[in-house]
Amino acid sequence: MSICKNCGVDLGEGNDRCPLCDPTETEPGKIKSPADLFSLSRKETSRHLFEITILLLVSGIIITVAIDAVFGRGMSWSLISTTCIGYVIAMVSGIYFFARRPYLMLTLTGAATLVFLWLIDILTGDSRWFLSLAFPMVATATILSVAVIFLNSLSKYRGLNLLATILLALAVFIVVVEYLTDMLLKSVFKPQWSVVTAASLIIISLIFIFIHFRLKRGRSLGGMFHV
C-alpha cells in the first residue's frame, strides 16, 4: 500500500502519483488538497451556519418542552422559554432571508418583536406595560431605523454622516423612552436625563456632519486642525 508523503492519502494499487497533490494531474477547479473539501463559498457558509443555528434552536424548544412535560407534568415555564427561542428563530430568519432588503427586514423584525413582547405580557399575566410601553417603544425604534436607512440612501458619499444620522435617531429614541416611562409610572412627563443625553448626542452628530462635508470638499483633517 502506497501512501502520499504530502497528504497521507492511500494511492491505491497501480498509482505512483497522488491525484490530490501532483500538479501535473490537477486542473483548475479540481480539488488540490484534502483541505479544499472543506472550503465553501460565503453563500454556502452562511446557509450551513443558518441551518445549524435553526437546528440547535429547535432542539432547544423540544428539550425544554420535554423536560417541563416530564417533570412539571404539563407546560408552564417552557412556554416562556419556547416563546423566547421562537423569537430568536424569527430574528435570525429575518436577517438571513432579507439581509439585502433592509426595509422589509426591519418591518418583519419589528413585528416579530411586538408579537414576542405581547406573548410575554400574556404569559406573565400583566397586560399593563405592553400597550403603554412596549408597543410605542418598538414602533419608534422601527420607524427611526427605517428613517436612518432612507436618509443615508439619499447620500452619495457615506461616512461620518451615517454615524451622525444614527446618533440623531438615538437622541430622539432616548427622549421617547423617558416620556413613555414617565407617563407609565407618574402620568406626567418631566424631562431630565434624556434631554442632557440627547443634547450631547446632537452636538456630536453635528460635529460628525461638519467633518464629513469638509472632507467631502477635499480638505483633510490635518489641514482643518493644523496637525
Residue pairs with C-beta under 8 A, 6 or more apart in sequence:
1 10
2 10
2 11
2 12
2 15
2 16
3 9
3 10
3 11
4 10
4 11
4 18
4 20
4 21
6 18
6 21
7 18
7 20
7 21
7 33
7 34
9 18
9 20
9 34
11 17
11 18
17 24
17 25
18 25
19 25
19 26
20 26
20 31
20 32
20 33
20 34
21 32
21 33
26 32
31 37
40 48
46 96
50 92
50 93
50 96
53 92
54 89
54 92
54 93
57 85
57 88
57 89
57 92
58 89
60 81
60 85
61 81
61 82
61 85
61 86
64 78
64 81
64 82
64 85
65 75
65 78
65 82
67 78
68 74
68 75
68 76
68 77
68 78
69 75
69 78
72 78
79 123
80 120
80 123
80 124
83 116
83 119
83 120
83 123
84 116
86 116
87 112
87 113
87 115
87 116
90 108
90 109
90 112
90 116
91 109
91 112
94 105
94 108
94 109
94 112
95 105
95 109
98 104
98 105
98 108
99 105
102 149
103 146
103 149
106 142
106 145
106 146
106 149
107 142
107 146
109 142
110 138
110 139
110 141
110 142
113 138
114 134
114 135
114 138
114 139
117 130
117 134
117 135
117 138
118 130
118 134
121 127
121 129
121 130
121 134
128 184
129 184
132 180
132 183
132 184
133 180
133 181
133 184
136 176
136 180
137 176
137 177
137 180
140 172
140 173
140 176
141 173
144 169
144 172
144 173
145 169
147 169
148 162
148 165
148 166
148 169
151 165
152 158
152 161
152 162
152 165
155 161
155 162
157 212
157 216
159 212
159 215
160 208
160 209
160 211
160 212
160 215
161 208
161 209
161 212
161 213
163 205
163 208
164 204
164 205
164 206
164 208
164 209
164 212
165 205
167 201
167 202
167 204
167 205
167 208
168 201
168 202
168 205
170 201
171 197
171 198
171 199
171 201
171 202
171 205
172 198
174 194
174 197
174 198
174 201
175 191
175 194
175 195
175 198
177 194
178 189
178 191
178 192
178 193
178 194
179 189
179 191
179 194
182 188
182 189
182 190
183 189
211 221
211 224
214 224
215 221
221 227
